[in-house]
Amino acid sequence: NEDADPIITLFGMDDTYLAENDDFEGLNSQIDMATPLDPGTYCLSVGALSDTTLPIDVAVTVFDADAALENLYATGDTAPPLDGSVEITDLGTLTDRLREDATVGGTASWFSVTLDSPGLLLMEAIDGTGTGDPFVRVFDDLGRLVTLNDDYGESYDSLVVVRATAGTYLVSVVQVDDTVSGLTRMVFEKYLPAQ
């Protein structure tokens, strides 16, 4: 219940702290225990950070590694493989400046851009609706997070600048509020080192 803003804490046997989560995809909470737990009795503490009078639905399910990974791709938290299993818009080789408009919502939109030489990569995500808040993450071709940004300056727009080597970079753009969807204008620019 997002109106309650739940927080959950998982304790193991002998009251051992195992994990806690406040916000997971909005104000709801979720804990994923990827490592199998030993047989025994566990305690889940549930509280509300906002309205403590509201009900909170609690569910416990078997961990699904594939579903958890798909969720990480959908939220833009982890770079997907370049095998076509996740839709990635290939913007080609960036030579100087490129503009791309996309409808971005609560599920991450993925883009790839290639640099054929080292330089400075600047990427900006500009809200075109007046109600959006785009969040940008940049990954290298091995899936390592290079940089991220939510708000830049006095706006909800995002701006990242990376000193980049030649190669392919993956960019995820997602709305912070997963109920918002609309035009996001992205600008990619490459600057070469002075000679």
Buried (B, 14 or more C-beta within 10 A) or exposed (E): BBEBBBBBBBBBEEEEEBEEBBBBEEBBBEBBEEEEEEEEEBEEEEBBEBEEEEEBEEEEEEEEEEEEEBBBBBBBBBBBEBEEEBEBEEBEBBEEEBEBEBEBBBBBBBBBBBBEEBBBBBBBBBBBEEEBBBBBBBBBEEEEBBBBBBBBEEEBBBBBBBEBEEEBBBBBBBBBBBEBBBBBBBBBBBBEEEE
